[in-house]
Amino acid sequence: MKYMLLIYHDEQGWGAITEAERQQIYADYRKLREELVSRGQFVTGSELQPIATATSVRVRDGKELVTDGPFAETHEQLGGYFLIEAKNLDEATSIAARIPSAQTGTIEVRPLVETAAEASA
Amino acid sequence: MSSCLCGSKCGTLHASLEQVFREEYGRIIATLIRISGSFDLAEEALQEAFTSAVSKWEHEGTPHNPGAWLTTVAHRKLLDAFRRDRTRTDKQTELAFKTSRLQPFVEPELAGEYPDDRLRLIFTCCHPSLTREAQVALTLRTLGGLTTTEIAHAFLLPEATLAQRLVRAKQKIRLAGIPYEVPSLEIIGERLSAVRAVIYLIFNEGYAASAGQSLIRNDLCAEAIRLGRVLCELLPGEPENMGLLALMLLQDSRREARVNDRGELVTLEEQDRSRWDAKEIEEGVRLVQAALSLRRVGSYQLQAAIAAVHAEAKTADDTDWRQIVALYEELLRITTSPVVALNHAAAVAMSEGCERGLSFIESAGAGGKLETYYLFHASRADLLRRLHRLPEARAAYERALSLTTNHVEQNYIRRRLEELTNAGEVGYAGPN
């Protein structure tokens, strides 16, 4: 099954740490990513630019509304994601627990909707 | 079970079918879920097998091994369903567990060899990604074989609410890919705690019903004890599982003495100990001793040991309060629960006097941790009463009264309040 691991963290906290600490966290991320790649479980993933860069789009009555800012103001912000292949939820959560930001933030694990063709593959 | 499965008039056959249903349901459904990969398909197939059994057994008599017969027939129904659905690929997405789908057909004479799949079923039902309410409902429905109606009744919920809860839980298992397997060694300890918590919650819901007229709903207690036995049987030599079963048995042994003929709550010290269930006590004490001898102590074992000390006292005055205090101290070392601290304080009151007990109660409740806990105020009130601090006792009883919705508990507090009104007659039931 495919799972989206949504990485929520406190952006301000991320901005407040030292450069050395940040480099260490990036190194931990790279290590996890390489391991997932080598096991064929990494589909894609990326860090996101901060929410200050976010734009929200809505179409109402055929009219396009473009506004500044994220979908919702939250205590922790979506800062990145991993799309992984895992055999079940337990494997997905054990990978999520190894994401460096799980130490301070929250990883939301969401299964992808599978089409019939994928499910029987 | 109140209504018969066949929906018609009940005879001996149906009574025996009911019994088979109750005893075998969890085991059969666990196997069918493994084979089919779906809770719903498994339930349907088992229901069909039961329907077949009603007509077949009437003519041919109950088979030698009814559980195996039902498993085999239900297995065949599943395979029929698979064959029917093979062309409809969209159906495939409804199968949650992809392993071992479409197992080779097992002939009836080999049916005795079906493995026990209940362990994986327990872990799936009590998976941490399900809410505690969903875990409880799913465990009772699948492992316990209780109907939706029965579970709804036991928890005083509308049937539609419970049915919805089950549908959502099964949907999450399927869509989120909650595994149908015994967890790996790294996480099994944690998962087992969740399983025990679910079973003990079912027991407590039955033992001290949180609302309603009847303090004890025996069916839930019996079901929790049965599940506790299953857990001990499936994972033998796990001391906390034994501790949990022992604890439930020892608490349940006091059931008859806990409420009097007028439906009033009777405290431990006032209970008629001849009404305690000697068989349950004997089994509980034996289990807790066996568990403690394994030298991996845990909170259920300690709570069971405390219950065993009470159970072995011939009269309330014979209670070895020193030992109980020591066991609570041990318990406080592994949990930080304010409720345990409260019970420890109550034991200190019995062992070292009300004054000292009260000071422990006050520190257990420090920082308002127990402010909304009925028993905190009730225990505090009892000690204040015994210390003759009557206006404070009254205030504490009144606070306790406002915090419980259970009629039996409410009546108990009202009785105490009445006694306070006749202040001269305040009794001293314990050492002072």
Interface residues (C-beta under 8 A of the other chain):
Chain A: M1 Y3 A86 K87 N88 L89 D90 A92 T93 S94 V109 P111 E114 T115 A116 A117 A119 S120
Chain B: T89 D90 Q92 T93 L95 H127 S129 L175 A176 G177 I178 P179 E181 P183 S184 I187
